[in-house]
Amino acid sequence: MLGWAVTFLVIALIAAVLGFGGVAGTAMEAAKIICFVAVALFLISAVMGAVRGRAPRL
């Protein structure tokens, strides 16, 4: 998922350099949203893993 955020960031940077402000803004917003979703999913997964715990394998 972070790969998608980096892809949109690169698209935004290239569009900004070429002067396409609307495309750059849209791609930057998409990159931010995807990045926040990825971080939120990671934190939820980390908390659930810590709360649930893992049974030791013998």
Secondary structure, DSSP 8 states (H G I E B T S, - for coil): -HHHHHHHHHHHHHHHHHT-HHHHHHHHHHHHHHHHHHHHHHHHHHHHHHHH------
